[in-house]
């Protein structure tokens, strides 16, 4: 039994929460689903762990975390880059090992390490947990998990102060999220080309690679370049302003782990048209106009329906969104970490 396992056993016998080391090497990137998840949950998790006799430390990357963390969170500096992934994977394991060794030497060992991203370093000398945000690059059939070591913990939506709706006199359709291939934003351009009466599209979020350049080139090919705006990342107050003014939100994504943007649209009372992937169906259901993934003709029809009748879904959408709370999610996460720590060598999703 290693030092971490001994500490875990003692903490479990005392009924205390564990001391948790979170690898936050990717959390210096601009706002997106992973950063939103941690922005809301890490402060709440820190308070819960402290109240229960445990504690939280975060290993920061080369780009430090910019969102606020409470004073009780220990921030550990490192030179691990968040991109490219290969370089992060190459250096992250050594940085985690140094943090674990230093904590043991100080007589305050960590009971468990948490990763909010993958790949996980090959050798982690402590029990660890992993949050899987989506299944882009993880084959669960090959992963060492079983039902007893998996917790499903939802995201939430009570992080934005939504303004009253006041649609813009120059209508626009809004997409919020990273600009990357899995979002299938080229489909939106095809939708615009199919129906010249539809409003312009505003894309909000960080462009991954050269995807924004590719989309602009495609828009020129389709003759819709004047109806496309790519803003890049914006802050929460500006985002709330766009939700208040947008004629609709449209989400054609091919893959999502959880539909945070769909939930934000529902909470803001914005008409929503979205692909019928499981994440959108589970979150939005009949409060949105869903269309078959990858079908531009159906996407155009769904967007027209949302624009024409979306206000009829507003009350239903707000009721759906009200069921999701970051406080509830934080408690579920804290409980899962405590169970995982009590198992000693188990993995947790």
VOSEVO-895024 format. One record per atom (N, C-alpha, C): z, y, x. Coordinates in steps of 0.2 Angstrom, whole numbers, padded with zeros to 4 digits, always signed. Each point is the difference from the previous one (the first is absolute). Example, Ala and Ser with C-alpha at 12.3 -4.5 7.8 and 13.67 -1.06 7.14 Angstrom:
REM VOSEVO-895024
+0039-0028+0066+0000+0006-0004+0000+0006+0004-0004+0005-0002+0001+0006+0004+0003+0005-0004
END
This chain:
REM VOSEVO-895024
+0000-0006+0004+0000+0006-0004+0000+0006+0004-0005+0005-0001+0000+0006+0005+0005+0005-0003+0001+0006+0004+0005+0005-0002-0002+0003-0007-0006+0000-0002-0002+0003-0007+0002-0005-0005-0001-0006+0001+0002-0005-0005+0008+0000-0001+0004+0001+0006+0007+0000-0001+0002+0006-0004-0003+0006+0002+0002+0006-0004-0002-0001-0007-0005-0003-0002-0002-0001-0007+0005-0005-0003+0002-0005+0003+0005-0004-0003+0006+0003-0002+0002+0004+0005+0007+0004-0001-0001+0005-0006-0006+0003+0000-0001+0006-0005+0000-0004-0007-0003-0006+0000+0000-0003-0007+0006-0002-0002+0005-0003+0005+0006-0002-0002+0005+0006-0003-0001+0006+0003+0003+0006-0002-0003+0003-0006-0005-0003-0002-0004+0003-0006-0003+0007+0001-0001+0002+0006-0002+0006+0001-0008+0000+0001-0003+0006-0001-0007+0000+0000-0002+0000+0008-0006-0002+0001-0002-0001+0008-0001+0007+0003-0001+0000+0006-0002+0005+0004-0008-0001+0001-0004+0004-0002-0007-0001-0001-0004+0005+0005-0005-0003+0004-0004+0004+0004-0007+0000-0003-0003+0005-0002-0006+0001-0003-0005+0002+0005-0006-0004+0001-0005+0002+0004-0004+0006-0004+0000+0006+0002-0003+0005-0003-0006+0003+0004-0003-0004+0004-0005+0003+0005-0006+0002-0003-0001-0002-0007-0006+0003-0003+0001+0006-0005+0007+0002+0000+0002+0005-0005-0001+0007+0002-0003+0001+0006-0002+0007+0002-0007+0002-0003-0004-0004-0003-0006+0001-0003+0000+0004-0006-0005+0003-0002+0000+0005-0006+0002-0005-0007+0001+0004-0005+0003-0003-0006-0006-0005-0003+0003-0006-0002-0004-0005-0003+0005-0005-0003-0002-0006-0003+0004-0004-0003+0006-0002+0004-0001-0002+0006+0005-0003+0005+0005+0006+0001-0002+0006+0002+0004+0005+0002+0004+0002-0007-0003+0001-0005+0004+0001-0007+0005-0005-0001-0001-0006+0001+0005-0005-0001+0006+0001+0004-0001+0001+0006+0005+0001+0005+0004+0007-0001-0004+0005-0001+0003+0007-0002+0005+0000-0005-0002-0004-0005+0005-0001-0006+0006-0005+0001-0002-0005+0003+0005-0006+0001+0005+0001+0006-0003+0002+0005+0005-0001+0006+0006+0005-0001+0000+0006-0002+0006+0004-0001+0005-0004-0005-0003-0003-0006+0004-0003-0005+0003-0007+0003-0004-0003+0004+0002-0006+0003+0006+0001+0005-0001+0006+0004+0005+0001+0005+0007+0002-0004+0000+0003-0005+0006+0002-0004+0003-0007-0003-0004-0004-0002+0003-0006-0003+0003-0005+0005-0004-0001+0006+0003-0004+0005+0006+0003+0003+0001+0007+0001+0006+0003+0002+0006-0001-0005-0002+0000-0006+0005-0001-0006+0003-0007+0001-0004-0005+0001+0001-0007+0000+0003-0002+0007+0001+0004+0005+0003-0001+0006-0005-0002+0006-0007+0001-0002-0005-0001+0005-0003+0006+0003-0006+0000+0002-0003+0006+0003-0007-0001+0001-0004+0006+0002-0007+0000+0000-0002+0004+0007-0004-0003+0003-0004+0004+0006-0007-0001-0001-0004+0005+0003-0007+0000-0001-0003+0001+0007-0004-0005+0002-0004+0001+0006-0006+0004-0001-0001+0006+0002-0005+0004-0001-0006-0001+0005-0006+0002-0001-0006-0001+0004-0001+0006+0004-0006+0000+0004-0002+0005+0004+0000+0007-0004-0003-0001-0006+0000+0006-0005+0007-0001-0004+0004+0004+0001+0007+0000-0004-0001+0000-0008+0005-0002-0003+0000+0001-0007+0001+0007-0002-0003+0002-0005+0001+0007-0002+0003+0001-0006+0001-0005-0004+0004+0001-0007+0008-0001+0002+0004+0003-0004+0007+0001+0002+0004-0007-0001+0004-0001+0004+0005-0006+0000+0007+0003+0000+0004-0004-0003+0007+0003+0000+0004-0001+0007+0005+0003+0001+0003+0000+0006+0003-0007+0003+0001-0004-0005+0003-0006+0002-0005-0005+0002-0007+0002+0000-0005-0004+0003-0001+0001+0007+0001-0005+0004-0001+0000+0007-0008+0000+0002-0002+0005+0003-0007+0001+0002-0001-0002+0007-0004-0005+0001-0002-0003+0007-0007+0002+0002-0001+0003+0005-0006+0002+0003-0004-0005+0003-0007+0000+0000-0004-0005+0003-0007+0003+0002-0004-0003+0004-0006+0003+0001-0006-0005-0003+0002-0003-0005-0004-0005-0004-0005+0004-0004-0007-0001+0001-0005+0004-0004-0001-0003-0007-0001+0003-0005-0001-0003-0007-0007-0002+0000-0005+0003+0003-0007-0003+0001-0002+0001+0007-0005-0004+0002-0003-0006-0003+0005-0006-0001-0001-0004-0005+0005-0006-0002+0001-0004+0006-0005-0001+0004+0001-0005+0006+0005+0003+0005+0000+0007+0001+0004+0003+0005+0007+0000-0003+0001+0001-0007+0007+0000-0003+0003-0007+0001-0004-0005-0001+0002-0007+0000+0002-0002+0007-0004+0003+0005+0001-0002+0007+0007+0003+0002+0002+0006-0002+0006+0003+0002+0006+0000-0004-0001-0002-0006+0006+0000-0005+0005-0005+0001-0002-0006+0002+0005-0005+0001+0005+0002+0006-0003+0003+0005+0005+0002+0006+0004+0005-0002-0002+0005-0004+0004+0005-0003+0006-0002-0004-0002-0005-0004+0005-0003-0005+0006-0004+0005-0003-0004+0005+0005-0003+0004+0004+0004+0004-0002+0006+0002+0004+0005+0004+0006+0003-0005-0002+0001-0006+0005+0003-0005+0005-0006-0002-0002-0006-0001+0005-0005-0001+0005-0001+0006-0003+0000+0006+0004-0001+0006+0005+0006+0000-0002+0006-0001+0004+0006+0001+0006-0001-0005-0002-0002-0006+0005+0000-0006+0005-0005+0002-0002-0006+0003+0005-0005+0001+0005+0002+0006-0003+0003+0005+0003+0003+0006+0006+0005-0003-0002+0004-0005+0005+0005-0002+0005-0003-0005-0001-0007-0001+0005-0003-0005-0001+0001-0007-0006+0002-0002-0002+0002-0007-0007-0004-0001+0000-0006+0000-0007-0004-0001-0003+0001-0007-0006+0000+0000-0004+0000-0006+0000-0007-0003+0002-0001-0007-0001-0007-0003-0007-0002-0002-0004+0005-0001-0007-0002-0002-0004+0006+0001-0007-0002+0002-0005+0005+0001-0005+0000-0006-0002+0006-0002-0005+0000-0005-0006+0004+0002-0006-0004-0002-0006+0003+0002-0004+0002-0007-0002+0006+0000-0004+0003-0006-0007-0001+0001-0002-0004+0005-0008-0001+0001-0001-0006+0004-0006-0002+0000-0001-0006+0004-0006+0002+0005-0002-0004+0005+0004-0006+0002+0007+0001+0003+0004-0005-0001+0007+0000+0003-0001-0002+0007+0004+0003+0005+0000-0003+0007+0002-0007+0000-0003-0004+0005+0000-0007+0000+0008-0002+0001+0003+0003+0004+0007-0002+0002+0005+0005-0002+0004-0001-0006+0005+0005-0002+0007-0004+0001+0004+0003+0004+0006-0004+0002+0006+0002-0005-0002-0001-0007+0005+0002-0005-0004-0003-0007+0004-0001-0005-0003-0001-0006-0004+0006-0002-0005-0001-0004-0004+0006-0002-0003-0001-0007-0002+0006-0003-0003+0000-0006-0006+0004+0000-0005-0001-0005-0006+0003+0000-0002+0003-0007-0002+0006+0000-0003+0002-0007-0007+0000+0001-0003-0004-0005-0007-0001-0001-0003+0005-0005-0003+0005+0002-0002+0005-0005-0007-0002-0004-0004-0004+0004-0006-0003-0003-0002-0006+0004-0005-0003-0002-0002-0007+0003-0006+0001+0004-0002+0006+0002-0006+0001+0004-0001-0005+0006+0006+0000+0004-0001-0004+0006+0006-0005+0001+0002-0003-0006+0006-0005+0001-0002-0006-0005+0000-0006+0003-0002-0006-0004+0007-0003-0002+0002+0001-0006+0007-0003-0002+0000-0007+0001-0006-0004-0001+0000-0007+0000+0002-0002+0007-0001+0004+0005+0001-0002+0007+0007+0003+0003+0003+0005-0004+0006+0003+0002+0006-0004-0001+0005+0001+0004+0006-0004+0000+0005+0002-0006-0002+0001-0006+0004+0002-0005+0000-0005-0006+0005+0000-0004+0000-0004-0006+0003+0004-0005+0000-0002-0007+0003+0004-0005+0007+0002+0001+0004-0004+0003+0007+0002+0001+0001+0006+0005-0005+0002+0004+0000+0005+0005-0004+0006-0002-0003+0000-0006-0004+0006-0002+0003+0004-0006+0001+0006+0001+0002+0005-0006-0006+0004-0001-0001+0001-0007-0005+0005-0002+0004+0007-0002-0002+0005+0004+0004+0006-0001-0006+0005-0001+0001+0003-0006-0006+0005-0002+0001+0007+0004-0005+0004+0000+0001+0007+0002+0001+0004-0007+0001+0006+0001+0002+0004-0006-0004+0007+0000+0002+0005-0004-0004+0006-0001+0004+0006-0001+0007-0001+0000+0004+0006-0001+0001+0004+0006-0005+0001+0004+0000+0004+0006-0004+0007-0001-0004+0001-0005-0003+0006-0001+0002+0004-0006+0000+0007+0001+0002+0004-0005-0006+0002-0004-0002-0004-0005-0007+0002-0003+0001+0006-0004-0006+0004+0000+0000+0006-0004-0004-0001-0006+0001+0004-0005-0003-0001-0007-0008+0000+0001-0003-0004-0004-0007+0000+0000-0004+0006-0001-0005+0002+0004-0004+0006-0002-0006-0001+0004-0005-0004-0003-0006-0002+0003-0004+0006+0002-0003-0001+0006-0004+0005+0003-0006+0002-0004-0002+0007-0001-0006+0001-0004-0007-0002+0004+0001-0001+0006-0006-0004+0004+0003-0007+0001-0002-0004-0004+0003-0007+0000-0001-0004+0006+0005-0004+0002-0001-0005+0006+0004-0006-0002-0003-0005+0003+0003-0007+0000+0004-0001+0007+0006-0003+0000+0004+0000+0006+0001-0007+0002-0001-0001+0007+0002-0007+0003+0005+0002+0005+0006-0004+0000+0005+0001+0005+0001-0006+0004+0000+0000+0006+0001-0006+0005-0004+0001+0006+0001-0004+0005-0004+0000+0006-0007-0001-0002-0004+0003+0004-0007+0000-0001-0002-0006+0005-0001-0006-0003-0002-0006+0004-0004-0005-0004-0003-0005+0003-0005-0004-0004+0003-0004-0006+0006-0002+0001+0003-0004-0006+0001+0004-0006+0000+0007+0001+0001+0004-0006-0007+0000-0004-0005-0002+0003-0007-0001-0004-0002+0007-0002+0001+0005+0004-0002+0007-0002-0007+0001-0001-0004-0004+0003-0007+0001-0001-0002-0002-0007+0004-0004-0003-0002-0001-0007+0001+0007-0004+0004+0004+0001+0001+0006-0003-0006+0005+0001-0003-0001+0005-0006+0004+0002-0006-0003-0005+0000-0006+0000-0005-0004-0005+0001+0002-0007+0006+0001-0002+0002+0002-0007-0002+0007-0001+0001+0005+0005-0003+0006-0001-0007+0001-0001-0004-0005+0004-0007+0000+0000-0003-0003-0006+0004-0004-0003-0002-0003-0007+0001+0005-0006+0005+0004+0001+0001+0005-0006+0001+0007+0003-0005+0004-0001+0000+0007+0003+0005+0004-0004+0002-0002-0006+0005+0004-0004+0007-0001+0002+0002-0005+0004+0007-0001+0002+0002+0006+0005+0006+0001+0000+0003+0005+0005-0001-0002+0007+0001+0005+0004+0000-0001+0008+0006-0004+0001+0000-0003+0006+0006-0005+0003+0003+0004+0006+0007+0000-0001+0004+0002+0006+0004-0006+0003-0001-0001+0006+0003-0005+0004+0006+0003+0004+0006-0003-0001+0006+0003+0003+0003-0006+0004+0000+0001+0007+0003-0005+0004-0003+0000+0007+0004-0004+0004-0002-0001+0007-0007-0004+0001-0005+0002+0003-0006-0004+0002+0001-0005+0005-0001-0006-0001+0001-0005+0005-0007-0001+0004+0000+0000+0006-0006+0000+0004-0005+0005-0002-0006-0002-0001-0005+0005-0002-0002-0001-0007+0004-0002-0004-0001-0001-0007-0002+0006-0004+0003+0006+0002-0002+0006-0004-0007+0002+0002-0002-0001+0007-0007+0002+0002-0005-0005-0004+0002-0006+0000-0005-0005-0004+0000+0002-0007+0005+0002-0003+0000+0002-0007-0004+0006-0001+0000+0005+0004-0004+0006-0001-0007-0002+0001-0002-0004+0005-0007-0002+0001-0002-0003-0006+0004-0005-0003-0002-0004-0006-0001+0005-0006+0004+0005+0000+0000+0005-0006-0007+0004+0001-0002+0002+0006-0006+0003+0001-0006-0004-0002+0000-0007+0001-0005-0004-0002-0001-0001-0007+0006+0000-0004+0000+0000-0007-0001+0006-0004+0000+0006+0004-0001+0006-0003+0006+0003-0003+0006-0002+0002+0006+0002-0003+0005+0004+0005-0003+0002+0005+0004+0003+0005+0004+0006-0002-0003+0004-0005+0003+0006-0002+0006-0002-0005+0000-0006-0002+0005-0002-0005+0006-0004+0003+0000+0000+0007+0005-0003+0004+0004+0004+0004+0007+0000+0000+0004+0004+0004+0005-0005+0003+0001+0000+0007+0005-0004+0003+0005+0005+0004+0006+0000-0003+0005+0005+0002+0004-0002+0006+0001-0007+0002+0005-0002+0005+0006+0000-0003+0006-0002+0004+0006+0000-0003+0003+0007-0002+0004-0001-0006+0003+0007-0002+0008-0002-0001+0004+0005-0001+0007-0001-0002+0001-0001-0007+0006-0002-0002+0002-0002-0006-0001+0006-0006+0002+0006+0002-0001+0005-0005-0008+0001-0001-0004+0000+0005-0007+0001-0002-0003-0006-0004+0003-0006+0002-0002-0006-0004+0002+0000-0007+0006+0003-0002+0002+0001-0007-0005+0005-0003-0002+0005+0003-0004+0005-0002-0007-0003-0002-0002-0005+0004-0007-0003-0002+0001-0005-0006+0006-0003+0000+0001-0005-0006+0000+0004-0006+0003+0006+0000+0000+0005-0006-0007+0002-0002-0004+0001+0005-0007+0003-0002-0005-0005-0001+0001-0006+0003-0006-0005+0000-0002-0002-0007-0006-0001-0002-0003-0002-0006+0002-0008-0001+0000-0003+0006+0002-0007+0000+0001-0003+0007+0003-0005+0000+0001-0004+0007-0004-0006-0001-0004-0002+0006-0004-0006+0000+0001-0003+0006+0002-0007-0001+0002-0004+0006-0005-0007+0000-0005+0000+0004-0005-0006+0000+0002-0005+0005+0006+0000+0003+0002-0004+0006-0001-0007-0002-0002-0004+0006-0001-0007+0000+0006-0004+0001+0005+0003+0003+0007-0003+0002+0005+0005+0000+0006-0001-0003+0006+0004+0001+0006-0005-0001+0005+0001+0004+0006-0004-0001+0004+0002-0006+0000+0007-0001+0004+0003-0006-0004+0006-0001-0001+0002-0007-0004+0006-0002+0005+0006+0000+0002+0003+0006+0004+0006+0000-0004+0006-0004-0006+0000+0003-0004+0006-0003-0001-0001-0008-0001-0006-0002-0001-0001-0007+0006+0002-0004+0006-0002+0003+0007+0002-0003+0001+0007+0000-0002+0004+0006+0000+0007+0000-0004+0003-0006-0006-0002-0001-0004+0002-0005+0003+0000-0007+0003-0006-0001+0003-0001-0007+0006+0004+0000+0004+0001+0005+0006+0004-0001-0002+0008-0001-0006+0002+0003-0002+0007-0001-0004+0001-0006-0001-0006-0004-0004+0001-0006-0007+0001+0001-0003-0002+0005-0007+0001+0002-0004-0006-0003-0006+0001-0003-0004-0006-0002-0002-0004+0006+0000-0006-0001-0001-0005+0006-0005-0005-0001-0005+0000+0004-0005-0005+0000+0001-0004+0007+0000-0007-0001+0002-0004+0006-0003-0007+0000-0002-0002+0006-0002-0007+0001+0005-0005-0003-0003-0006-0002+0005-0004-0003+0003-0005+0004+0002+0002+0006+0003-0004+0005+0007-0002-0002+0003-0005+0002+0007-0001-0003+0005+0005+0001+0000+0004+0006+0005+0005+0000-0001+0006-0005-0006+0001-0002-0001+0005-0005+0002-0002-0007-0002-0007-0001+0002-0003-0007+0007+0000-0001+0004-0002+0006+0007-0001-0001+0004+0007-0001-0003+0005+0003+0004+0006+0000-0003+0004-0006-0006+0001-0001-0003+0004-0006-0001-0003-0006-0003-0007+0000-0001-0003-0006-0004+0004-0005+0002+0000-0006-0004+0003-0006+0001+0008+0000+0003+0003+0005+0001+0007+0001-0005+0003+0004-0005-0004+0002-0006+0002+0004-0006-0003-0003-0006+0003+0002-0007-0003-0001-0002-0004+0006+0001-0006-0001-0002-0005+0006-0007-0002+0000-0003-0001+0006-0007-0003+0000-0001-0005+0005-0005-0004+0000+0000-0006+0005-0001+0003+0007+0003-0002+0005+0000+0002+0007-0007+0000+0002-0003+0005+0003-0006+0000+0003-0006+0002-0004+0001+0001-0007-0005+0001-0005+0000+0007-0001-0006+0004+0003+0000+0007-0001-0002+0002-0007-0004-0004-0004-0002+0002-0007+0007-0001-0004+0004-0005+0001+0006+0000-0004+0005+0005+0002+0000+0002+0006+0004+0005+0003-0002+0007-0003-0006+0001-0001-0002+0006-0003+0002+0001-0007-0001-0006-0004+0002+0000-0007+0008+0000-0001+0004-0003+0005+0007+0001-0001+0002+0007+0002-0003+0003+0004+0002+0007+0002-0002+0005-0006-0006-0002-0003-0001+0004-0006+0005-0001-0006+0002-0006-0001+0005-0001-0005+0007+0003+0002+0002+0000+0007+0006+0003+0002+0000+0008-0002-0006+0003+0002-0001+0007-0001+0000+0002-0008-0003-0005-0004+0000+0002-0007+0006-0002-0004+0004-0005+0003+0005-0002-0004+0007-0001+0004+0000+0002+0006+0005-0002+0004+0007+0003-0002+0000+0006-0004+0006+0003-0002+0004-0005-0005-0004-0004-0003+0003-0005-0005+0005-0005+0004-0002-0001+0007+0004-0004+0004+0006+0003+0003+0001+0007-0001+0005+0003+0004+0007-0002-0001+0002+0000-0006+0007-0002-0002+0001-0007+0002-0005-0005-0001+0001-0006+0002+0001-0001+0008-0004+0004+0003+0000+0000+0008+0007+0002+0002+0002+0006-0002+0007+0002+0002+0005-0005-0002+0000-0003-0005+0005-0005-0002+0000-0006+0006-0006-0002+0001-0001-0005+0006+0003+0002+0006-0002+0006+0002+0002+0003+0007+0008+0001+0000+0003+0001-0006+0007+0001+0000+0004-0006+0002-0003-0006-0001+0004-0006+0002+0001-0001+0007-0004+0004+0005+0001-0001+0007+0004+0005+0003+0005-0002+0004+0005+0004+0003+0001-0002+0007-0001+0005+0005+0002-0001+0007+0007-0002+0001+0005+0002-0004+0007-0002+0001+0000-0008-0001-0003-0002-0006+0000-0007-0002-0003-0004+0006-0006+0002+0002-0004-0003+0005+0005-0001+0007+0003+0006+0002+0004+0000+0006+0006-0006-0001+0003+0000-0006+0005-0005-0001-0002-0007+0001-0006-0001-0003-0003-0007+0001-0002-0002+0007-0003+0005+0004-0001-0001+0007+0006-0001+0004+0005+0004-0001+0007-0001+0003+0003-0007-0001-0001-0002-0006+0003-0007-0002-0004-0005+0004-0007+0001+0000-0004-0005+0003+0001-0001+0008+0001+0006+0003+0002+0000+0007+0007-0003+0001+0005+0001-0004+0006-0004+0000-0001-0007+0000-0004-0002-0005-0001-0008-0001-0003-0003+0006-0005+0004+0003-0004-0002+0006+0004-0001+0006+0005+0005+0001+0004+0000+0005+0005-0006+0000+0002-0001-0006+0005-0006-0001-0003-0007+0002-0007+0000-0001-0003-0006+0002-0001-0001+0007+0000+0006+0004+0000-0001+0007-0007+0000+0003-0004-0005-0001-0006+0000+0003-0006+0000-0005+0001+0002-0006-0005+0000-0005-0004+0006+0000-0006+0000-0003-0004+0005-0001+0000+0003-0007-0002+0006-0001+0001+0003-0007-0006+0004-0001-0003+0000-0005-0006+0005-0002+0003+0004-0006
END
